[in-house]
Amino acid sequence: MILFSLPGAQVRSHRAAIDEAIRRVLDGGWYVLGKEVEAFEREFADYLGTAHAIGVNSGTDALHLALKALNIGPGDQVATVSHTAVATIAAIEMAGAEPLLVDIDPIHYTIDPVKLEAAITPRTKAVVVVHLYGQAADMDAILPIARRHGLKVIEDCAQATGALYKGRRLGSLGDAGCFSFYPTKNLGAVGDGGAVVTQYDAVAQRLRSLREYGWRGDRISHVPGLNSRLDELQAAILRAKLPHLDADNERRRAIAARYDAELSSVIGCPVQRPDSRHVFHLYVARVAGRDGLMAGLRQRGVGASIHYPLAAHQQPAYLGRLAGDETLAETERTVLEILTLPIYPELSDDEVSQVIAAVKAETGHG
Ligand SMILES: Cc1ncc(COP(=O)(O)O)c(C=O)c1O
């Protein structure tokens, strides 16, 4: 079966550098928040063009702590989309705030700026902008709305590490950018990990304190914090992989270009925003009769998948209790038609051909 993602293949292609990174940490004898984390934070911030990067233990915690560091909490509403990984919503609730759900632009699957502005209430204090599937949201429209209404802007870049918007790395445009290093992500660890990046010294300082019991390097809790530390092994492995991220993303883009070229008359291929560099964490097509096509592809050995089968507000944990746009009509239409095709840097040209042939055969274009 050709899976939609294969983190083991990533490890194999960087195995020598990863082995060396692990050896360095084991021999060094310091395992949590040490030199490797510090070096990774510097290298990641430099890569993105931000003043600071703060390693934490997941993308969910990156969002949760970024909200807290920006003083968003109980009584505040945070606008975001329902068409996202449920972690986006979970993190807003972990910070004590209330998600305010806004519908998506059905072409790019990111927040609809017009509907965002219409949804804002006096309690709305921030927006979590999700750059879904590796594609930038419409930041030129969103940033002025946020400025007009005094909203903090948190970029959820979990799926968009290395993506560009008008020449700038995603994560560097808002008040804070949040990343996940879950193994399948474009920059993946071999366990959980995450980071928050920011241009603001005070926000960075609060994040460093919040991730470790509210300490300020003195073993005294000045604010209630938690344990959300990045460990040295993950940081060392991320340092080994970061220099290859742009090349890996280019390979993802080349695979996407082949799918686009050969399948655009058969299925609804993703639409890239002009002036941006989509990094195809996922290649999500749109197709009527999606469930039948997915079943057929699986029978042909192509592990097509759905991200995500239910929008957040449709999931049992949230049903009937999230505020937002009354209908979320585009979101609900979209979840019925999306289909993820395999994409990862190590997918061979031959496997890409097999996926294309299977889609054509299943849709009667074989
Ligand atoms: C859009 C989005 N936000 C947040 C997260 C949370 O990241 P993590 O799984 O590292 O907590 C993920 C990944 O699952 C994601 O895809």
The ligand as a MOL file (V3000), in Angstrom:
LIG
                    3D

  0  0  0     0  0            999 V3000
M  V30 BEGIN CTAB
M  V30 COUNTS 16 16 0 0 0
M  V30 BEGIN ATOM
M  V30 1 C -3.3050 22.4900 11.8110 0
M  V30 2 C -2.7230 21.8260 13.0250 0
M  V30 3 N -2.6660 22.5150 14.1840 0
M  V30 4 C -2.1510 21.9770 15.2980 0
M  V30 5 C -1.6450 20.7040 15.3070 0
M  V30 6 C -1.1330 20.1290 16.5900 0
M  V30 7 O 0.1620 19.6580 16.5590 0
M  V30 8 P 0.6180 18.4520 17.5200 0
M  V30 9 O 0.0720 17.1960 16.9630 0
M  V30 10 O 2.1220 18.5350 17.4600 0
M  V30 11 O 0.1160 18.7730 18.8840 0
M  V30 12 C -1.6620 19.9440 14.1230 0
M  V30 13 C -1.1050 18.5740 14.0510 0
M  V30 14 O -1.6890 17.6010 14.3710 0
M  V30 15 C -2.2210 20.5250 12.9570 0
M  V30 16 O -2.2740 19.8350 11.8120 0
M  V30 END ATOM
M  V30 BEGIN BOND
M  V30 1 1 1 2
M  V30 2 1 2 3
M  V30 3 2 2 15
M  V30 4 2 3 4
M  V30 5 1 4 5
M  V30 6 1 5 6
M  V30 7 2 5 12
M  V30 8 1 6 7
M  V30 9 1 7 8
M  V30 10 2 8 9
M  V30 11 1 8 10
M  V30 12 1 8 11
M  V30 13 1 12 13
M  V30 14 1 12 15
M  V30 15 2 13 14
M  V30 16 1 15 16
M  V30 END BOND
M  V30 END CTAB
M  END
